[in-house]
Amino acid sequence: MNNWRDGILAYFKAPLPHLLLVSDPEGLLYDEPILLSLQDKGIEIIQFQDWAKFRYLYERYYRDQKEGKYLLIHFQDKSFNVLPYDVIQAGHPIELRISKLFPQFPASIIGQLDAHTLDALYPLSREVQGPLSSQETLDLLLRKVFKLPYDIVDSPAEFLRLLVKKHESPFDMPPVLEQYLTGHFQKAAFLRSMPIEQLITSKACFYQYLHHEWRTYLHQWVQAQHMAKEHYDDHYHQQHPFESTDLRHDLTRLFVEGKLEPVSDIDVHHLPDWAYQGVKGDSVVNSKTRVAALIEQLKAKLEEKLSYKHWLEIMPLFAEAKFLNVKYQLAHAELSQLEQRLEEHFEAWMLAEYPALANLPYLKAPVMVHHIPHYLSLKRADKIALVVLDGMSFIQWKQIRSALSIDFQCQEQGVFAWVPTITSVSRQALFSGELPFHFAETIHTTRREPSAWQSFWEKQGMAKRQISYEKGLGQGPYQSAKVQALQHSNIKVAGLIIDTIDRLIHGAIQGHQGLIAEIEVWLRNGYLKQLIRDLLAAGFSVYLTSDHGNKESIGIGRINEGVLAETRGERVRIYSSEQLRNQAAAKYASIAWPNIGLPDERFMLLAKSGEAFIHQGEQVVSHGGISIEEVIVPFVHITPKQHRQ
């Protein structure tokens, strides 16, 4: 085999049976290249999770498969007996086991690794002679795959550098490895003052720790400069991990990328040049430096083979650069050129690989917005609040995060919206936990959102009285009495929609520049901050997300088709006829979007990135298309900031 995927795909060679039953306890099929390969073979995949839902889908869409079409029923149980008897009788069983692909290692350990990590492990596995013990496997993974020389760390500075590398690694570290690292470093006497387990297992806690240490370090530095004339013995700085030149380089990069928040109230004139990026000084000068550094990082990432994970890494960097560029009116020409290149790459990737995303696993993190309620249901929190800022892109999130980060810790990641990136499609998927083709009857409205949200959580064992859904929040002064989730102590799951951003978007005649100014005014009234504070005080675990982003665009001309298009959006038009859609596509430079996860007889025409179906030359901020700003949105876990003494 050239790689471990060959061992999986060997089960799916022609001639194929029309019904495949795949038992996959370790989730090996949840891999982007494998899913795309199966799709190319004409194989449709449905997950067996809910018996009644499966029966409905199977009978309606799949029982009578057409020639050349194949159905794969995927489940993560070891026994086929979880399936209905008639399906077992009709299907061809396949057992996928990681122990067959990697017999040299304990399945209990490598079964926790994701596909990307298995890619790095596979060439190493071919060099291994005989089976390895658990300890030997853990050591091999840490040193050879994660590139963490944990066994030679002998100072706090080296430990912090190792953690920077760990938390910035392209590989997701499973709990079994984190536990092993924790046990190893808890024995180190030189780390006794550090919260080792928290720093290893939580990226948010690690960054918060660095932020606190950085603030203390700078205040002590300024104090030392004032006392230098009195022969002050600066033992604090001489012994501090930040005296390490290598660690300073790591910190500078984290500040540039926006992963660490610069501190304020520090006189930069008393600081060395290397510390400037970590201090809120001259905003324009700092921003120019940060944008230039971010551009170099983005250019390097675009040279890599791009997967969905790469795009989730690219989006926060691009959003940070673009937000700073717009806010401080830097007019960075190289960033504009890079944006065009980035959007071209993203459009090509979306057309080729977006179809695989819906079937990817969400246990560690949601990949698409409809995964979010499923992910939250697995968190086992006593109370959960999902705050949806309708229409918020990652660029607006960068501005909002800056306002929230004073009081809260924000652990962010990206998720993919549904296409077309409009509220009735993507937000409905978000609240229902379903693919859009499941709500064909309401694809153009959100009126069934409350019942879909309620239905999802009732299936998780919640009573109706424990579930709330509220929309239209965010307008006027904040009043907790008007928030249902805060008025009834029995509510365990709250869905809250703030539509302020979406309203501002559709009225943003000055583009992103004007939008930033209007959001700043809204943030100053404190509505969002106070809502989050009250939700946390009421015992909720708070998550914040968006249903879709937005894109500043220029009109290329209106498509005047009357009632032929069911939805006449500024960046998307939805047709009931493929022929009519294709006729319109021939007249305009546009994207004929394939019917991915959508109801039958819905055909999408999308505007190109930066363009809209409005009067020629007219400017608008809108959504509906597949620009990276519309498709990848933030998903954020918000917790109180712990102020260490």
C-alpha positions in Angstrom: 0.0 0.0 0.0 1.2 3.5 -0.8 -0.8 4.9 2.2 -3.3 3.7 4.8 -6.3 4.8 2.7 -5.5 2.1 0.1 -6.5 -0.5 2.7 -9.9 1.2 3.1 -10.6 1.8 -0.6 -9.7 -1.8 -1.4 -13.1 -2.7 -0.1 -14.8 -0.5 -2.7 -13.5 -1.9 -6.0 -15.8 -2.7 -8.9 -18.1 -4.5 -9.3 -19.9 -2.9 -6.4 -23.0 -4.2 -4.7 -25.8 -1.6 -4.6 -26.1 -1.6 -0.8 -22.9 -1.5 1.4 -23.1 -1.9 5.2 -20.0 -0.5 6.9 -19.1 -1.1 10.5 -16.5 1.5 11.4 -15.9 1.9 15.2 -12.8 4.1 14.8 -14.4 6.4 12.2 -11.8 5.6 9.5 -14.3 6.5 6.8 -14.5 10.1 8.2 -11.7 11.3 5.9 -11.9 13.9 3.2 -10.0 12.1 0.4 -11.8 8.8 1.1 -15.2 10.4 1.1 -14.4 12.2 -2.2 -13.2 8.9 -3.7 -16.4 7.2 -2.7 -18.4 10.1 -4.2 -16.5 9.7 -7.5 -17.6 6.0 -7.6 -21.2 7.1 -7.3 -21.6 6.0 -3.7 -23.9 7.9 -1.5 -23.4 7.8 2.3 -26.0 8.0 5.0 -25.2 7.7 8.7 -27.2 5.2 10.8 -27.9 7.1 14.1 -31.6 7.4 14.5 -33.7 4.3 13.5 -36.9 6.2 12.6 -35.0 8.9 10.6 -33.0 6.2 8.8 -36.1 4.3 7.9 -37.8 7.4 6.4 -34.7 8.3 4.3 -34.1 4.7 3.2 -37.7 4.2 2.0 -38.1 7.6 0.4 -34.8 8.0 -1.4 -32.7 4.9 -1.5 -34.6 1.5 -1.5 -35.0 1.6 -5.3 -31.5 2.5 -6.4 -30.9 3.4 -10.0 -28.3 1.6 -12.1 -24.9 2.9 -11.4 -25.9 4.3 -8.0 -24.8 2.8 -4.7 -25.7 3.4 -1.1 -23.3 3.0 1.8 -24.9 2.8 5.3 -22.2 3.9 7.8 -22.3 3.2 11.5 -19.8 3.1 14.4 -21.0 0.0 16.1 -19.0 -3.3 15.9 -22.2 -5.4 15.4 -24.3 -5.3 12.3 -27.3 -6.2 14.5 -28.0 -2.5 15.1 -29.4 -2.3 11.6 -32.9 -3.4 10.6 -33.2 -7.0 9.6 -34.3 -6.4 6.0 -31.3 -4.0 5.4 -28.9 -6.6 6.7 -30.4 -9.2 4.4 -30.1 -6.9 1.4 -26.7 -5.4 2.1 -23.0 -6.4 1.7 -21.2 -6.2 5.1 -17.8 -4.5 5.4 -15.8 -4.3 8.7 -13.2 -1.4 8.9 -10.7 -1.8 11.8 -7.6 0.2 12.4 -5.8 -2.9 13.8 -5.8 -4.3 10.2 -4.1 -1.2 8.9 -1.6 -0.6 11.7 -1.1 -4.0 13.4 2.2 -2.8 15.0 0.5 -0.5 17.4 -2.1 -0.8 20.2 -5.5 -0.1 18.6 -6.6 1.7 21.8 -4.1 4.4 21.2 -4.0 4.8 17.4 -7.7 4.5 17.2 -7.8 8.0 18.8 -5.7 9.6 16.0 -7.3 11.5 13.2 -6.7 11.0 9.5 -4.0 13.7 9.2 -2.0 12.2 12.0 -2.3 8.7 10.5 -0.8 10.2 7.3 2.3 11.1 9.3 2.4 7.8 11.2 2.0 5.5 8.1 5.6 5.8 6.7 7.0 5.4 10.2 4.9 2.2 10.7 6.7 0.5 7.8 10.0 0.9 9.6 8.7 -0.6 12.9 9.8 -4.2 13.6 7.3 -6.2 15.6 4.5 -4.9 17.8 5.2 -1.9 20.1 4.0 -1.5 23.7 1.7 1.3 24.7 4.7 3.3 26.2 6.8 2.8 23.0 3.9 3.9 20.9 3.2 7.1 22.9 6.9 7.9 22.8 7.1 7.4 19.0 4.0 9.5 18.4 5.3 12.4 20.5 8.8 12.5 19.2 8.4 11.4 15.5 4.9 12.5 14.6 4.2 15.6 16.8 7.9 16.5 16.7 7.9 17.2 20.5 11.2 16.3 22.2 9.5 16.2 25.5 12.2 13.9 27.1 14.9 16.6 26.9 13.0 19.6 28.3 14.9 20.8 31.3 13.7 24.4 31.9 10.4 26.4 32.1 11.3 28.3 28.9 11.8 25.0 27.0 8.5 23.7 28.4 6.6 26.8 27.2 8.2 26.5 23.8 7.2 22.9 23.6 3.6 23.9 24.5 3.6 26.6 21.8 4.6 23.9 19.3 2.0 21.5 20.7 -0.9 23.9 20.5 0.1 25.2 17.1 0.7 21.7 15.7 -1.2 20.7 12.5 -2.0 17.5 14.3 -4.8 17.1 16.9 -3.4 15.5 20.0 -5.8 12.9 21.5 -6.4 12.7 25.3 -4.2 9.6 25.7 -1.1 11.6 24.6 -2.0 14.6 26.7 -2.4 12.4 29.7 1.0 10.9 29.1 2.6 14.3 28.7 1.0 15.6 31.9 2.2 12.6 33.9 5.7 13.1 32.6 6.0 16.8 33.4 4.2 16.6 36.7 7.4 14.9 37.9 9.6 17.8 36.9 10.6 19.9 40.0 11.3 23.0 37.9 7.7 23.2 36.8 6.0 22.9 40.3 4.7 26.4 40.2 2.9 25.9 36.9 -0.7 24.5 36.3 0.8 21.7 34.1 -2.4 19.8 33.2 -4.4 22.9 32.2 -1.5 24.3 30.1 -1.2 21.0 28.2 -4.9 20.2 27.7 -6.3 23.6 27.0 -5.1 26.0 24.4 -7.3 28.8 25.8 -5.8 28.3 29.3 -2.3 28.2 27.9 -2.8 31.5 26.0 -4.4 33.1 29.0 -1.4 32.0 31.1 1.0 33.6 28.6 -1.0 36.8 28.5 -0.9 37.1 32.3 2.8 36.3 32.5 3.5 38.8 29.7 1.6 41.6 31.5 3.5 40.9 34.8 6.8 40.6 33.0 6.4 44.0 31.3 5.3 45.8 34.4 8.3 44.4 36.3 10.5 45.5 33.4 9.3 49.1 33.6 9.8 49.0 37.4 13.3 47.7 36.9 14.2 50.5 34.6 13.0 53.1 37.1 15.1 51.5 39.9 18.2 50.8 37.9 19.9 53.9 39.1 19.6 52.5 42.7 21.5 49.4 41.7 18.3 47.3 41.6 19.0 43.6 41.4 16.7 42.5 38.6 16.6 38.8 39.7 13.0 38.4 38.4 13.8 39.1 34.8 17.1 37.2 34.9 15.3 34.0 35.9 12.1 34.5 33.8 11.4 32.1 30.9 10.8 35.2 28.6 14.5 35.9 28.8 14.9 33.0 26.2 15.4 34.5 22.8 13.7 31.6 21.1 10.6 32.0 23.3 10.5 35.7 22.5 10.3 34.9 18.8 7.4 32.6 19.5 5.6 35.3 21.5 6.1 37.9 18.8 4.6 35.6 16.2 1.6 34.8 18.5 1.0 38.6 18.9 1.3 39.2 15.1 -1.3 36.4 14.4 -3.7 37.8 17.0 -3.6 34.7 19.1 -2.2 36.7 22.1 -3.8 40.1 22.9 -1.3 43.0 23.3 -1.4 44.6 26.7 -2.2 48.3 27.4 -1.2 50.9 30.0 2.5 50.2 29.4 4.9 53.0 28.3 6.7 51.5 25.3 9.6 54.0 25.6 10.8 51.9 28.6 10.7 48.7 26.6 13.2 47.0 24.2 12.2 46.9 20.5 11.5 43.2 20.5 8.6 43.7 22.9 6.6 46.3 20.9 4.3 43.8 19.2 3.0 42.8 22.6 2.0 46.3 23.6 -0.9 48.5 22.3 1.1 51.4 21.1 0.9 53.3 17.8 -2.0 51.4 16.2 -1.2 52.2 12.6 2.5 51.4 12.9 1.8 48.1 14.7 -1.0 47.2 12.3 1.3 47.7 9.2 3.8 45.4 10.8 1.2 42.8 11.6 -0.4 42.9 8.2 2.9 42.4 6.5 3.7 39.4 8.7 0.3 37.9 8.2 0.6 38.2 4.4 3.8 36.2 4.5 2.1 33.5 6.5 -0.8 33.4 4.2 1.4 33.1 1.1 3.2 30.2 2.7 0.0 28.4 3.5 -1.4 28.8 0.0 1.7 26.8 -1.3 0.6 23.8 0.7 -1.8 21.1 -0.4 -5.1 22.6 0.9 -7.6 20.6 2.9 -10.6 21.9 4.9 -8.3 22.1 7.9 -5.9 24.4 6.1 -8.8 26.7 5.1 -9.9 26.8 8.8 -6.4 27.9 9.7 -6.2 30.4 6.8 -9.5 32.2 7.5 -8.6 33.7 11.0 -5.2 35.0 9.6 -6.8 36.5 6.5 -9.6 38.0 8.6 -7.1 39.6 11.0 -5.2 41.1 8.1 -8.2 42.4 6.3 -9.8 43.9 9.5 -6.6 45.8 10.3 -6.3 46.9 6.7 -9.8 48.3 6.6 -9.9 49.7 10.1 -6.7 51.7 9.7 -7.2 52.4 6.0 -3.8 50.9 5.2 -4.7 50.3 1.5 -2.2 47.5 1.4 -1.9 46.6 -2.3 -0.2 43.2 -1.7 -3.1 42.2 0.5 -5.6 43.0 -2.2 -3.6 40.9 -4.7 -3.4 38.0 -2.2 -7.1 38.2 -1.5 -7.8 37.7 -5.2 -5.5 34.7 -5.3 -6.9 33.2 -2.1 -10.5 33.5 -3.4 -9.6 31.8 -6.7 -8.0 28.9 -4.8 -11.0 28.7 -2.4 -13.6 28.7 -5.2 -11.8 25.8 -7.0 -11.5 23.9 -3.7 -15.2 24.4 -2.8 -16.3 23.1 -6.2 -14.2 20.0 -5.8 -14.2 19.1 -2.1 -17.1 20.8 -0.3 -19.4 17.8 -0.8 -17.3 15.7 1.6 -17.6 18.1 4.6 -21.1 17.1 5.7 -20.0 13.5 6.5 -16.9 14.5 8.5 -17.0 13.8 12.3 -17.9 16.4 14.9 -16.8 14.7 18.1 -13.7 16.9 18.6 -15.1 20.0 16.8 -17.9 20.8 14.4 -16.9 21.1 10.7 -20.2 22.5 9.4 -22.9 24.6 11.1 -25.4 21.8 11.2 -22.8 19.8 13.3 -23.0 22.4 16.1 -26.0 21.2 18.0 -24.7 17.6 17.8 -21.4 18.7 19.2 -23.0 20.7 22.0 -25.1 17.7 22.9 -21.9 15.7 23.6 -20.5 18.3 25.9 -22.7 17.2 28.8 -22.9 20.7 30.2 -25.7 21.4 32.7 -26.8 24.4 30.7 -25.9 25.5 27.2 -26.5 28.8 25.5 -25.9 29.2 21.7 -25.7 32.8 20.7 -26.0 33.3 16.9 -24.9 36.6 15.5 -26.7 36.4 12.2 -24.5 37.4 9.2 -21.3 37.9 11.2 -18.2 37.1 9.2 -14.8 36.3 10.7 -13.7 39.9 9.9 -16.5 41.3 12.1 -15.6 38.7 14.8 -12.1 40.0 15.0 -13.6 43.4 15.9 -16.1 41.9 18.4 -13.4 39.7 19.9 -11.3 42.7 20.7 -14.1 44.2 22.7 -14.9 40.9 24.5 -11.4 39.8 25.3 -11.0 42.2 28.2 -13.5 40.3 30.2 -13.8 36.9 28.6 -11.6 34.1 27.3 -12.6 33.3 23.7 -11.6 29.9 22.3 -12.3 30.2 18.6 -12.3 28.0 15.5 -13.9 28.0 12.1 -16.9 26.1 10.7 -18.4 26.0 7.2 -21.8 27.5 6.4 -24.2 25.8 4.1 -24.3 27.0 0.5 -26.1 29.2 -0.6 -25.0 31.2 2.4 -28.4 32.7 3.2 -30.3 32.6 6.5 -33.1 30.3 5.4 -30.7 27.6 4.4 -27.6 27.9 6.7 -29.3 29.1 9.9 -32.1 26.6 9.6 -29.4 23.9 9.2 -27.7 25.3 12.3 -30.7 25.1 14.5 -32.1 21.8 13.2 -28.8 19.9 13.1 -29.9 18.7 9.6 -28.8 18.9 6.0 -31.0 21.3 4.0 -32.6 18.6 2.0 -34.4 17.5 5.2 -36.3 20.8 5.4 -37.3 21.2 1.7 -40.7 22.6 2.6 -39.2 25.5 4.5 -36.1 26.1 2.5 -37.1 29.7 1.9 -38.3 30.6 5.4 -37.1 30.3 9.0 -40.6 29.9 10.5 -40.0 26.3 11.6 -36.7 27.1 13.2 -38.1 27.1 16.8 -39.8 23.7 16.4 -36.7 22.3 14.7 -34.5 23.4 17.6 -36.9 22.1 20.1 -37.2 18.7 18.3 -33.5 18.3 18.2 -33.1 18.7 21.9 -36.1 16.7 22.8 -34.4 13.8 21.0 -31.5 14.3 23.4 -33.7 13.8 26.4 -34.7 17.4 27.2 -38.2 18.4 28.1 -40.0 21.1 26.1 -40.0 23.5 29.1 -36.2 23.2 29.3 -35.6 24.5 25.8 -35.8 28.1 24.6 -35.4 29.9 21.3 -35.3 33.7 20.9 -34.7 35.9 18.0 -34.7 39.6 17.3 -32.2 40.3 20.1 -29.5 43.0 20.1 -31.6 46.1 19.5 -31.8 49.0 21.9 -30.4 49.0 25.4 -29.8 45.6 27.1 -32.6 44.4 29.4 -32.2 41.0 31.0 -35.9 40.9 31.7 -36.5 40.5 28.0 -34.3 37.5 27.6 -36.4 34.4 28.2 -33.4 32.1 29.0 -32.5 34.4 32.0 -36.0 34.6 33.4 -36.7 30.8 33.7 -34.3 28.8 35.8 -35.6 25.5 34.4 -34.2 26.3 30.9 -31.2 24.1 30.1 -30.7 24.8 26.4 -31.0 28.3 25.0 -30.8 29.4 21.3 -30.5 33.2 21.0 -30.3 35.1 17.7 -28.9 38.6 17.6 -29.6 40.0 14.1 -27.9 43.4 14.6 -25.0 42.5 12.3 -27.2 41.3 9.6 -29.3 44.5 9.7 -26.2 46.6 9.6 -24.8 44.6 6.6 -27.9 45.2 4.5 -27.7 48.9 5.2 -23.9 49.2 4.8 -23.7 51.7 1.9 -20.2 52.6 2.9 -18.9 49.0 2.6 -16.8 47.4 5.3 -15.3 50.8 6.4 -18.8 52.0 7.4 -19.7 48.7 8.9 -16.8 48.7 11.3 -17.8 52.2 12.5 -21.4 51.1 13.1 -20.4 47.9 14.9 -18.1 50.0 17.1 -21.1 52.1 18.2 -23.1 48.9 18.9 -20.3 47.3 20.9 -20.0 50.5 23.0 -23.6 50.1 24.3 -22.5 46.9 25.9 -25.5 44.7 24.9 -23.5 41.7 23.8 -21.0 41.9 26.7 -23.8 42.1 29.3 -25.8 39.3 27.7 -22.8 37.0 27.8 -22.0 38.0 31.4 -25.5 37.3 32.6 -25.6 33.9 30.8 -22.4 32.9 32.4 -23.6 34.0 35.8 -26.8 32.0 35.3 -24.7 28.8 34.8 -24.7 28.5 31.1 -21.8 27.3 29.0 -21.8 30.0 26.3 -21.0 29.4 22.6 -21.1 32.1 19.9 -21.4 31.5 16.2 -22.8 32.8 12.9 -24.9 31.2 10.2 -23.0 32.8 7.3 -20.6 35.7 6.7 -20.8 38.5 4.2 -18.8 40.0 1.3 -18.3 43.5 0.0 -19.2 43.4 -3.7 -19.7 45.5 -6.8 -22.7 45.1 -9.1 -22.3 43.4 -12.5 -25.9 44.0 -13.6 -29.3 42.8 -12.6 -30.8 39.5 -13.9 -34.4 40.5 -14.8 -36.3 37.3 -14.7 -39.5 38.1 -12.8 -40.8 35.0 -11.1 -38.5 32.6 -12.9 -36.1 32.6 -9.9 -37.6 31.6 -6.6 -35.0 33.6 -4.7 -33.6 36.8 -6.2 -30.7 37.5 -3.9 -27.8 39.9 -4.5 -25.2 37.2 -4.6 -27.4 34.1 -5.3 -30.4 33.2 -7.3 -32.3 30.0 -6.8 -34.1 28.4 -9.7 -36.6 25.5 -9.9 -35.3 24.5 -13.3 -31.8 23.6 -14.2 -32.3 24.8 -17.8 -33.4 28.3 -16.6 -30.4 28.4 -14.2 -28.0 27.4 -17.0 -29.5 30.0 -19.4 -28.8 32.7 -16.8 -25.3 31.4 -16.2 -24.5 31.7 -19.9 -25.3 35.4 -19.8 -23.2 36.4 -16.7 -19.8 35.5 -15.3 -21.2 33.3 -12.4 -21.0 29.9 -10.7 -23.5 27.2 -11.5 -23.4 25.6 -8.0 -24.1 21.8 -7.9 -27.0 20.6 -5.8 -25.0 19.6 -2.7 -27.2 18.7 0.3 -30.1 20.7 -1.0 -33.6 19.6 -1.9 -34.4 18.2 -5.3 -35.3 20.7 -8.0 -33.2 23.6 -6.5 -30.6 25.0 -8.8 -28.2 27.7 -7.6 -26.6 30.5 -9.6 -23.9 32.3 -7.5 -22.1 35.5 -8.2 -18.3 35.4 -8.3 -16.3 36.6 -5.3 -16.6 40.4 -5.0 -19.5 40.6 -7.4 -23.3 40.9 -7.1 -26.4 40.7 -9.3 -27.2 44.4 -8.8 -26.9 47.6 -10.9 -23.5 47.9 -12.6 -20.9 49.5 -10.4 -23.2 49.7 -7.3 -21.5 48.7 -4.0 -23.1 46.4 -1.5 -22.2 44.2 1.5 -24.2 41.0 1.0 -24.1 37.2 1.2 -25.2 34.0 -0.6 -22.1 33.1 -2.5 -19.0 30.9 -1.8 -16.3 33.5 -1.0 -14.3 32.5 2.0 -15.7 35.4 4.0 -19.2 34.1 3.5 -18.5 30.4 4.0 -16.2 30.1 6.9 -17.6 31.6 10.1 -16.5 31.6 13.8 -17.5 29.1 16.4 -16.4 30.3 19.8 -16.5 29.0 23.3 -16.7 31.9 25.7 -15.6 31.5 29.4 -14.9 34.0 32.2 -11.4 35.3 32.2 -9.6 33.9 35.2 -7.5 36.7 36.8 -4.5 34.9 38.4 -3.0 36.4 41.5 
